[in-house]
């Protein structure tokens, strides 16, 4: 068998099997029944095996035909995907982009990216969910979501890291003047700590000592909440201590409204990911958003 005829008849053969007969395949593919039959015959001759058992009323796969059909299905799917990738690449982004992002990251980092995206792609409308909860991207119909985590959980979603920042424990000067500054994480068991309920163990805060050895501290949980924005607001009201990624409170730290605690210890790295259901048939609107986000955040 010459390699230049390797794929001849494969599409016809798979359509015959899928539709259950030569006539049905001929109608679907726009050919005559005799053409379809001849193509399958030529394929069998070239392979040197019988692929189909034929009767006047039906067809059936031989054992060799069944094995060959399973491989051909994947070949056809891969070829169709390659064509779709080219087609999608040529299309301009359009439609509705459904996106979920943490509130603080959206407000402090994503807003200028969204503005630029809307200017570049006027045929795309945005459905934006600013929410700290972990959405189910597939079940809730999102095109993609942005997640911040010390360690992203295993899932079937595709993820791409787009940003990193430090996580800090902070308090207001007013709180510290009233309750004293803790000098070691163990002292947090005696302070009002605001804990993030979306974590598995909200009141167990992880640390590394100066040598890099990890340990955890069970803090006094004065408040457990699923909103980092609420935690931050209450900390600014001199009511307690919280632990959040830098992107939630960068301005407050720079202005002196918040003070970082335990600066002598290494601060954990918070990675920010964009997650989406599949690389297959990634639409232009999603690909364009991911590319623009990576480009803009790389300048931070």
BELGIMO-V374875 format. One line per field, one symbol per residue. phi: phi as a letter, one per 30 degrees, with the letter a starting at -180 (. if undefined). burial: + if it has 16 or more other C-alpha atoms within 10 Angstrom, else -. A space follows every 10 residues. Layout:
phi->???
burial->???
//
This chain:
phi->.dddcecdid ddeddddddi ldddddddci bddddddddd dddddddibd cbccbdcabb ddeddddddd ddeddddddd dddddddddd ddeajcccbc beeddddcbd eddddddddd bddccccccc adddddeddc iddabcbcad adddadddbb dcabadcbcb bdedddddci cdcbeddddc cdccccdddd beccccbbdd ciddabbddd ddbcacbddd eddddddicl bbbbdeddbe dddddidbcd chddcdddcc ccccbadadd hddedddddd dddddddddd
burial->--------++ +++++++--- ++++++---- -----++-++ +-++-----+ ++-------- +---+--++- -++------- ---++--+-- --+---++++ ++++++--++ --++--+--- ---+----+- ++--+-+--- -+++++++-- --------+- -+++--++++ ++++++---- +---+--+-- +++++++--- -++++-+--- -------+++ +-+---+++- ++-+++-+++ +++++++++- --+---+++- ++---+--++ +++++++--- -+++++-+++ -+++------
//
